Amino acid sequence: MNMQNITSVRDIDVSGKRVLVRVDFNVPLKDGKIENDVRIKAALPTLKLLIERGASSIVVLTHLGRPKTPDDQATRVAPVAQRLRELLNAPQIAVHENLRFDPREETNDPVFAQELASLGDVYVNDAFSNSHRNHASMVGLPALLPSAAGLGLLAEVAHLEPALTPPPGSVALIGGAKFETKVPLIKKLLALYSEVLLGGALANDVIKARGLPFGASLVSQTPVPADIAADEHLVVPTDAIFAENSSNAERSGLVVDIRANEGIIDIGPATAKLWVEKISQAPFVLWNGPMGIYEQGYRDGTDVLAAALAASAVPAVVGGGDTAAAVEKYTFDPSKVFVSTGGGAMLEFLVTGTLPGIEALRH
């Protein structure tokens, strides 16, 4: 995308100034403990740069979870602030309380944006993964202060742009659910990539649309457009792992042999083997979304592909929480494989080539 008229944090004067930094510290918490601090670590380069450049104070802005009340104890930022202090002990940094405690954040309320703006002199967006949201801290705030893109956001754009101009023979893997929300993305990828390999419930929708049996598998209520279903570059699993409803009984078999009371829970071993070959031989791989019902523990197919991608040293961009977690189990070359912090933001960027939070930085 055209990053003209967007200032880099490297080029904005912060000496002696109060800086508001929008980050995404929406980390998984369990019993008040952080389970994964990757998003906190991702913001450190920008925060360190601001300290080096003489910022007088840094106020970190983030949301955390979906608060049930305006003062939800389970989504207070205290554990996040504590972890940030452990990673970067800087007295000039303060973490603002969860932005979503105030409902005006998500409605992009101009008065709330003004209240936030009064806390600083300069605004930096280092929250790529939240930049698809039209929230006050993402789009209202940068209109009120001198603004810049953080190092993390700039890195995301620099790595995702090549995914929009992949070399011939490149492969995209898309998993997850809600086919109707993914139609623009899949259409775009089919025009750019040699093959689009579909896993998860998305594959079930195409299997159904192609007139094949799908048993009791999770499918969308909205039918797949006929032109997409008929596209031979859209590849679905030939075999799968099945599970009976309300049963622990699992088996593998050809997709066409699924029984009426079974649902597809993961790609099968033959599909995994074939897709490993496709990944390993591709000049570039784009991947977003798991191949099975990852959150219920059906991870084998996803993990086999993640291991192959890590071992192959093929240039790749990977995004989405479960997909990133799968790849990060393995040792990989970070100069080859870029793990995006964005799930929904990554997908929207791939469709539109920009995001509201990025456009708000233009001046």
HUKA-V777741 format. One record per residue. N is the residue number from 1. RES is the residue in three letters. SS is DSSP state (a for helix, b for strand, c for the rest). PHI is phi in degrees with one decimal (none if undefined). BURIAL is 1 if it has 24 or more other C-alpha atoms within 12 Angstrom, else 0. Layout:
BEGIN
n:res:ss:phi:burial
N:RES:SS:PHI:BURIAL
N:RES:SS:PHI:BURIAL
END
This chain:
BEGIN
n:res:ss:phi:burial
1:MET:c:none:1
2:ASN:c:-80.3:0
3:MET:c:-93.9:0
4:GLN:c:-61.8:0
5:ASN:c:66.6:0
6:ILE:c:-115.4:1
7:THR:c:-80.3:1
8:SER:b:-82.1:1
9:VAL:a:-59.7:1
10:ARG:a:-68.2:1
11:ASP:a:-111.1:0
12:ILE:c:-102.1:1
13:ASP:c:-80.8:1
14:VAL:c:-118.3:1
15:SER:c:-59.3:0
16:GLY:c:72.2:0
17:LYS:c:-109.1:1
18:ARG:b:-89.3:1
19:VAL:b:-114.9:1
20:LEU:b:-95.4:1
21:VAL:b:-116.6:1
22:ARG:b:-84.0:1
23:VAL:c:-117.3:1
24:ASP:c:-118.2:1
25:PHE:c:-100.1:1
26:ASN:c:-77.9:1
27:VAL:c:-93.4:1
28:PRO:c:-70.6:1
29:LEU:b:-116.8:0
30:LYS:b:-137.7:0
31:ASP:c:53.2:0
32:GLY:c:79.0:0
33:LYS:b:-107.0:0
34:ILE:b:-77.9:1
35:GLU:c:-89.4:0
36:ASN:c:-151.9:0
37:ASP:c:-107.1:1
38:VAL:a:-56.5:1
39:ARG:a:-67.7:1
40:ILE:a:-69.3:1
41:LYS:a:-62.2:1
42:ALA:a:-63.8:1
43:ALA:a:-87.3:1
44:LEU:a:-58.9:1
45:PRO:a:-57.8:1
46:THR:a:-67.2:1
47:LEU:a:-63.6:1
48:LYS:a:-63.2:1
49:LEU:a:-62.0:1
50:LEU:a:-63.7:1
51:ILE:a:-66.0:1
52:GLU:a:-59.2:0
53:ARG:c:-84.6:0
54:GLY:c:87.8:0
55:ALA:c:-60.1:1
56:SER:c:-74.3:1
57:SER:b:-151.6:1
58:ILE:b:-129.5:1
59:VAL:b:-105.8:1
60:VAL:b:-88.0:1
61:LEU:b:-109.9:1
62:THR:c:-152.6:1
63:HIS:c:-104.2:1
64:LEU:c:-151.4:1
65:GLY:c:65.7:1
66:ARG:c:-122.2:1
67:PRO:c:-55.7:0
68:LYS:c:-83.7:0
69:THR:c:-135.6:0
70:PRO:c:-65.4:0
71:ASP:c:-143.9:0
72:ASP:c:-67.5:0
73:GLN:a:-58.3:0
74:ALA:a:-72.0:1
75:THR:a:-121.3:1
76:ARG:c:-72.2:1
77:VAL:c:-86.0:1
78:ALA:a:-51.6:1
79:PRO:a:-62.9:1
80:VAL:a:-68.3:1
81:ALA:a:-63.1:1
82:GLN:a:-63.3:0
83:ARG:a:-65.7:1
84:LEU:a:-62.7:1
85:ARG:a:-62.7:0
86:GLU:a:-66.4:0
87:LEU:a:-82.5:0
88:LEU:c:-147.7:0
89:ASN:c:-84.6:0
90:ALA:c:-130.4:1
91:PRO:c:-63.3:0
92:GLN:c:-81.8:1
93:ILE:b:-98.9:1
94:ALA:b:-128.2:1
95:VAL:b:-104.0:1
96:HIS:c:-67.3:1
97:GLU:c:-63.0:1
98:ASN:c:-41.4:1
99:LEU:a:-58.7:1
100:ARG:a:-78.7:1
101:PHE:a:-65.4:1
102:ASP:c:-105.0:1
103:PRO:c:-61.0:0
104:ARG:c:-69.7:0
105:GLU:c:-59.4:1
106:GLU:c:-77.3:1
107:THR:c:-95.0:0
108:ASN:c:52.2:1
109:ASP:c:-71.1:0
110:PRO:a:-65.6:1
111:VAL:a:-68.7:0
112:PHE:a:-62.8:1
113:ALA:a:-60.0:1
114:GLN:a:-63.3:1
115:GLU:a:-61.7:0
116:LEU:a:-65.9:1
117:ALA:a:-60.8:1
118:SER:c:-67.2:0
119:LEU:c:-85.6:1
120:GLY:c:-149.3:1
121:ASP:c:-109.8:1
122:VAL:b:-138.6:1
123:TYR:b:-119.5:1
124:VAL:b:-126.8:1
125:ASN:b:-97.4:1
126:ASP:c:-122.0:1
127:ALA:c:-118.6:1
128:PHE:a:-53.4:1
129:SER:a:-67.5:1
130:ASN:a:-115.5:1
131:SER:c:-76.9:1
132:HIS:c:-89.2:1
133:ARG:c:-104.4:1
134:ASN:c:-84.0:1
135:HIS:c:-103.7:1
136:ALA:a:-57.1:1
137:SER:a:-74.7:1
138:MET:a:-98.1:1
139:VAL:a:-122.4:1
140:GLY:a:-75.6:1
141:LEU:a:-63.8:1
142:PRO:a:-64.4:1
143:ALA:a:-74.4:1
144:LEU:c:-105.8:1
145:LEU:c:-136.4:1
146:PRO:b:-54.8:1
147:SER:b:-128.1:1
148:ALA:b:-148.7:1
149:ALA:b:-91.4:1
150:GLY:c:-74.7:1
151:LEU:a:-62.5:1
152:GLY:a:-65.4:1
153:LEU:a:-63.4:1
154:LEU:a:-62.5:1
155:ALA:a:-66.1:1
156:GLU:a:-59.2:1
157:VAL:a:-62.0:1
158:ALA:a:-62.4:0
159:HIS:a:-89.5:1
160:LEU:a:-79.4:1
161:GLU:a:-57.7:1
162:PRO:a:-60.9:1
163:ALA:a:-67.9:1
164:LEU:a:-92.7:1
165:THR:c:-137.1:0
166:PRO:c:-73.5:1
167:PRO:c:-68.3:0
168:PRO:c:-55.1:0
169:GLY:c:91.0:0
170:SER:c:-70.6:1
171:VAL:b:-124.7:1
172:ALA:b:-114.1:1
173:LEU:b:-116.3:1
174:ILE:b:-129.2:1
175:GLY:c:-123.2:1
176:GLY:c:100.9:1
177:ALA:c:-134.8:1
178:LYS:c:61.5:1
179:PHE:a:-56.3:1
180:GLU:a:-60.1:0
181:THR:a:-81.2:0
182:LYS:a:-101.7:1
183:VAL:a:-57.3:1
184:PRO:a:-59.7:0
185:LEU:a:-65.0:1
186:ILE:a:-63.4:1
187:LYS:a:-59.4:1
188:LYS:a:-65.1:1
189:LEU:a:-66.3:1
190:LEU:a:-63.1:1
191:ALA:a:-80.0:1
192:LEU:a:-105.5:1
193:TYR:c:-109.8:1
194:SER:c:-64.7:1
195:GLU:b:-142.9:1
196:VAL:b:-117.3:1
197:LEU:b:-94.4:1
198:LEU:b:-104.6:1
199:GLY:c:-125.6:1
200:GLY:a:64.5:1
201:ALA:a:-65.9:1
202:LEU:a:-58.4:1
203:ALA:a:-64.9:1
204:ASN:a:-57.9:1
205:ASP:a:-63.3:1
206:VAL:a:-73.2:1
207:ILE:a:-56.7:1
208:LYS:a:-62.9:1
209:ALA:a:-64.6:1
210:ARG:c:-87.0:1
211:GLY:c:79.8:0
212:LEU:c:-95.1:0
213:PRO:c:-67.7:1
214:PHE:c:-129.8:1
215:GLY:c:57.5:1
216:ALA:c:-102.6:0
217:SER:c:-64.7:1
218:LEU:c:-65.7:1
219:VAL:c:-133.9:1
220:SER:c:-79.7:1
221:GLN:c:-74.6:0
222:THR:c:-91.9:0
223:PRO:c:-68.0:1
224:VAL:c:-71.0:1
225:PRO:c:-54.2:0
226:ALA:a:-58.7:0
227:ASP:a:-67.2:0
228:ILE:a:-73.2:1
229:ALA:a:-59.1:1
230:ALA:c:-85.4:0
231:ASP:c:-74.2:1
232:GLU:c:-71.5:0
233:HIS:c:-82.1:1
234:LEU:b:-93.5:1
235:VAL:b:-109.6:1
236:VAL:b:-117.6:1
237:PRO:c:-60.6:1
238:THR:c:-92.7:1
239:ASP:b:-132.2:1
240:ALA:b:-153.0:1
241:ILE:b:-96.9:1
242:PHE:b:-109.2:1
243:ALA:b:-135.7:1
244:GLU:b:-74.7:0
245:ASN:c:-58.8:0
246:SER:c:50.8:0
247:SER:c:-146.5:0
248:ASN:c:-90.8:0
249:ALA:c:-70.4:0
250:GLU:b:-123.1:0
251:ARG:b:-153.5:1
252:SER:b:-109.5:1
253:GLY:b:-177.0:1
254:LEU:b:-65.0:1
255:VAL:a:-54.2:1
256:VAL:a:-67.1:1
257:ASP:a:-98.8:0
258:ILE:c:-64.5:1
259:ARG:c:-93.3:1
260:ALA:c:-59.7:0
261:ASN:c:-96.5:0
262:GLU:b:-106.9:1
263:GLY:b:-121.8:1
264:ILE:b:-77.3:1
265:ILE:b:-116.4:1
266:ASP:b:-167.7:1
267:ILE:b:-70.9:1
268:GLY:c:-85.9:1
269:PRO:a:-63.1:1
270:ALA:a:-67.8:0
271:THR:a:-62.6:1
272:ALA:a:-58.4:1
273:LYS:a:-64.2:1
274:LEU:a:-65.5:1
275:TRP:a:-71.4:1
276:VAL:a:-59.4:1
277:GLU:a:-62.0:0
278:LYS:a:-61.9:1
279:ILE:a:-62.7:1
280:SER:a:-65.4:1
281:GLN:a:-99.4:0
282:ALA:c:-78.4:1
283:PRO:c:-78.5:1
284:PHE:c:-160.7:1
285:VAL:b:-129.6:1
286:LEU:b:-115.1:1
287:TRP:b:-142.7:1
288:ASN:b:-143.3:1
289:GLY:c:105.5:1
290:PRO:c:-74.8:1
291:MET:c:-88.8:1
292:GLY:c:-133.6:1
293:ILE:c:-80.7:1
294:TYR:a:-61.7:1
295:GLU:a:-68.7:0
296:GLN:a:-98.0:0
297:GLY:c:94.7:0
298:TYR:c:-88.8:1
299:ARG:c:-117.4:1
300:ASP:a:-58.4:1
301:GLY:a:-61.4:1
302:THR:a:-61.4:1
303:ASP:a:-66.9:1
304:VAL:a:-62.6:1
305:LEU:a:-67.9:1
306:ALA:a:-63.5:1
307:ALA:a:-62.9:1
308:ALA:a:-66.6:1
309:LEU:a:-63.6:1
310:ALA:a:-62.5:1
311:ALA:a:-79.1:1
312:SER:a:-81.1:1
313:ALA:c:60.7:1
314:VAL:c:-75.8:1
315:PRO:c:-58.4:1
316:ALA:b:-152.7:1
317:VAL:b:-123.8:1
318:VAL:b:-124.5:1
319:GLY:b:-149.9:1
320:GLY:c:95.0:1
321:GLY:a:-55.0:1
322:ASP:a:-67.8:1
323:THR:a:-66.6:1
324:ALA:a:-61.1:1
325:ALA:a:-61.9:1
326:ALA:a:-65.2:1
327:VAL:a:-66.7:1
328:GLU:c:-73.9:1
329:LYS:c:-71.2:0
330:TYR:c:-113.8:0
331:THR:c:-80.7:0
332:PHE:c:-139.2:1
333:ASP:c:-85.4:0
334:PRO:c:-66.2:0
335:SER:c:-78.9:0
336:LYS:c:-102.9:0
337:VAL:b:-104.2:1
338:PHE:b:-100.9:1
339:VAL:b:-98.6:1
340:SER:c:-75.0:1
341:THR:c:-81.2:1
342:GLY:c:-99.5:1
343:GLY:c:-101.6:1
344:GLY:a:-61.2:1
345:ALA:a:-64.8:1
346:MET:a:-62.1:1
347:LEU:a:-63.7:1
348:GLU:a:-67.0:1
349:PHE:a:-61.9:1
350:LEU:a:-64.6:1
351:VAL:a:-78.1:1
352:THR:a:-102.7:0
353:GLY:c:81.8:1
354:THR:c:-161.7:1
355:LEU:c:-145.4:1
356:PRO:a:-54.1:1
357:GLY:a:-66.5:1
358:ILE:a:-76.5:1
359:GLU:a:-59.8:1
360:ALA:c:-66.3:1
361:LEU:c:-84.1:1
362:ARG:c:-69.5:1
363:HIS:c:-148.7:0
END
